[in-house]
Amino acid sequence: MNQNIYKRNELLAKKVIAGINSRNMTGYYAESKEKALEIALSLIPKGCTITHGGCASAEEIGLEEVISSGDYHYMDRHKEEDKRKAELFAYDCDVYIASANAMTEDGIIVNIDGNANRVSAIAYGPRKVIFIVGMNKVAKDLDAAMKRARNTAAPINAQRFDLDTPCCKTGSCMDCKSPESICCQFLITRISRHKDRIHVIMVNDELGF
């Protein structure tokens, strides 16, 4: 990464983390993927029940690999034949791993979903939610964050899953009502009512989509 971008991200991350902390959540800064993995593992107790939604960022920092082979009761959604069972497991697990489709500079988290299993678990159920968020996800304000989620994250994910949606063909949101739309539910995490439930690791790297 260009050093000027790296330094800008480092300074911006301080502002984002201050915003996160002001919202009864806990923010962390990781200067690298390796540091992000170290912080994440420090937040995950041995022997706990743990799973995740679709989260490319967790895979990119190596977290999925570690928890799949470590001393955890891990539900691997990729290997579970009963997808509904895997999704329901998340609602009563100790730790849920997630990322953001976008974040505002003042610490608001934006996610969109097709089946709602991911956004619903973020909102309620798991005792602890750990977000892994690359600095590429940060947007100026809520309006910009919503636009990023719909026009950057959603089309890439639709293309990744080869869905029959207009954005898969055009590369940008068409505000569709397609049966295969992944923009069915929108979750804006403005504040956490429960202290120590939501933890956000801001990583000075490009992660996810």
C-alpha positions in Angstrom: 0.0 0.0 0.0 1.2 3.5 -0.8 2.7 5.1 2.3 0.6 8.3 1.9 -2.6 6.3 1.8 -1.4 4.2 4.8 -0.8 7.3 6.8 -4.1 8.9 5.8 -5.9 5.7 6.8 -4.1 5.6 10.2 -5.3 9.1 11.0 -8.8 8.5 9.7 -9.0 5.3 11.7 -8.6 7.3 14.9 -11.6 9.3 14.1 -13.7 6.3 13.2 -12.7 4.5 16.4 -13.6 7.5 18.5 -17.0 7.4 16.8 -17.4 3.7 17.5 -16.4 4.1 21.2 -19.0 7.0 21.5 -21.7 4.5 20.5 -21.2 2.1 23.3 -19.1 -0.2 21.1 -15.4 -0.9 21.3 -13.0 0.0 18.4 -9.5 -1.2 17.7 -6.8 -0.2 15.2 -4.8 -2.9 13.4 -1.9 -1.7 11.2 -1.9 -5.0 9.3 -3.9 -8.2 8.7 -1.6 -10.0 11.1 -2.3 -7.5 13.9 -6.1 -7.7 13.1 -5.9 -11.5 13.6 -4.0 -11.1 16.9 -6.7 -8.7 18.2 -9.6 -10.8 17.1 -8.2 -13.9 18.8 -7.7 -12.0 22.0 -11.4 -11.4 22.0 -12.4 -15.0 21.4 -12.3 -17.2 24.5 -11.2 -20.8 24.1 -14.0 -23.3 24.1 -16.6 -20.8 23.1 -19.3 -21.4 20.4 -18.5 -19.4 17.3 -19.7 -18.9 13.7 -19.9 -16.2 11.1 -22.0 -15.0 8.2 -20.6 -14.3 4.8 -17.4 -12.5 5.7 -14.6 -12.3 3.2 -12.6 -10.1 5.5 -12.3 -12.7 8.2 -11.1 -15.2 5.7 -8.5 -12.7 4.3 -6.9 -12.1 7.7 -6.7 -15.8 8.4 -9.3 -15.9 11.2 -11.6 -18.6 9.6 -8.6 -20.9 9.3 -7.6 -20.4 12.9 -11.0 -20.9 14.5 -11.7 -23.9 12.3 -8.7 -25.8 13.7 -8.5 -24.3 17.1 -10.1 -25.0 20.5 -13.5 -23.7 19.7 -17.0 -25.1 19.1 -17.1 -23.8 15.5 -20.0 -24.1 13.2 -18.6 -24.0 9.7 -21.4 -22.7 7.5 -19.5 -23.7 4.4 -19.5 -27.4 5.3 -22.9 -27.7 7.0 -25.4 -29.4 4.7 -28.3 -28.0 6.7 -27.9 -24.3 6.0 -30.8 -23.3 8.2 -29.3 -25.2 11.1 -26.0 -23.3 10.6 -27.9 -19.9 10.4 -29.9 -20.6 13.5 -26.8 -21.7 15.4 -25.6 -18.1 15.2 -28.5 -16.7 17.3 -27.3 -18.4 20.5 -23.6 -18.5 20.0 -21.0 -16.8 22.1 -19.1 -15.1 19.3 -20.3 -14.0 15.9 -17.8 -12.8 13.3 -18.9 -10.2 10.7 -17.8 -7.3 8.6 -19.5 -4.2 7.3 -20.6 -3.3 3.8 -19.8 0.3 4.8 -18.9 2.5 7.8 -19.2 6.2 8.4 -16.4 8.3 9.6 -18.2 8.7 12.9 -18.7 5.0 13.6 -22.0 4.0 12.2 -22.1 0.5 10.6 -24.1 -0.3 7.5 -25.0 -3.8 6.3 -27.4 -5.1 3.6 -28.6 -8.7 3.2 -30.6 -11.0 1.1 -31.7 -13.7 3.6 -31.3 -11.5 6.7 -29.5 -14.2 8.6 -26.4 -12.0 8.8 -28.0 -8.7 9.7 -30.4 -10.3 12.2 -27.5 -12.0 14.0 -25.6 -8.7 14.1 -28.7 -7.0 15.6 -29.6 -9.6 18.2 -28.7 -13.0 19.5 -24.9 -13.7 19.7 -23.3 -12.6 23.0 -20.4 -10.9 21.2 -20.1 -9.6 17.7 -16.6 -9.0 16.2 -16.4 -6.9 13.1 -13.3 -7.1 10.8 -13.4 -3.9 8.7 -10.9 -2.7 6.1 -10.4 1.0 5.7 -11.7 0.8 2.2 -15.2 0.4 3.7 -15.1 3.9 5.3 -17.5 6.5 3.8 -17.9 10.2 4.8 -21.5 10.0 6.2 -24.5 7.7 6.3 -25.7 8.7 2.9 -22.3 7.9 1.4 -22.2 4.6 3.4 -25.6 3.5 2.0 -24.4 4.4 -1.5 -21.3 2.4 -1.0 -23.2 -0.6 0.3 -25.6 -0.6 -2.6 -23.3 0.5 -5.5 -20.0 -1.2 -4.5 -20.5 -4.1 -2.1 -23.9 -5.4 -3.5 -23.0 -5.6 -7.2 -19.7 -7.3 -6.4 -21.4 -9.8 -4.1 -24.1 -10.4 -6.7 -21.5 -11.1 -9.3 -19.6 -13.3 -6.9 -22.6 -15.5 -6.5 -23.7 -15.2 -10.1 -27.1 -13.9 -9.3 -29.8 -12.9 -11.8 -30.0 -9.2 -10.8 -29.6 -6.0 -12.8 -26.5 -5.0 -10.8 -24.8 -8.2 -11.7 -25.0 -7.1 -15.3 -24.5 -3.3 -15.0 -22.2 -3.1 -12.0 -24.3 -0.6 -10.1 -27.6 -0.7 -8.1 -30.8 -0.4 -10.2 -33.1 -0.4 -7.1 -34.5 -3.7 -8.3 -37.1 -6.0 -7.0 -35.5 -9.1 -8.4 -36.3 -12.4 -6.6 -32.6 -12.9 -6.2 -31.9 -9.4 -4.9 -29.4 -9.3 -2.0 -30.6 -5.9 -1.0 -33.7 -7.1 0.9 -32.9 -5.9 4.4 -30.8 -2.9 5.5 -29.2 -2.7 9.0 -27.9 0.5 10.4 -26.0 -0.1 13.6 -26.0 3.4 15.2 -25.4 2.4 18.8 -25.2 -0.7 20.9 -27.5 -0.9 23.9 -25.3 -3.6 25.5 -21.8 -2.6 26.4 -19.0 -5.0 25.4 -21.2 -6.8 22.9 -19.9 -5.2 19.6 -16.2 -4.9 18.9 -14.9 -3.4 15.6 -11.4 -3.9 14.4 -10.4 -1.3 11.8 -7.6 -2.7 9.6 -5.3 -0.5 7.6 -5.7 -2.6 4.5 -8.2 -3.3 1.8 -10.5 -6.1 2.9 -13.6 -7.6 1.5 -15.9 -5.8 -0.9 
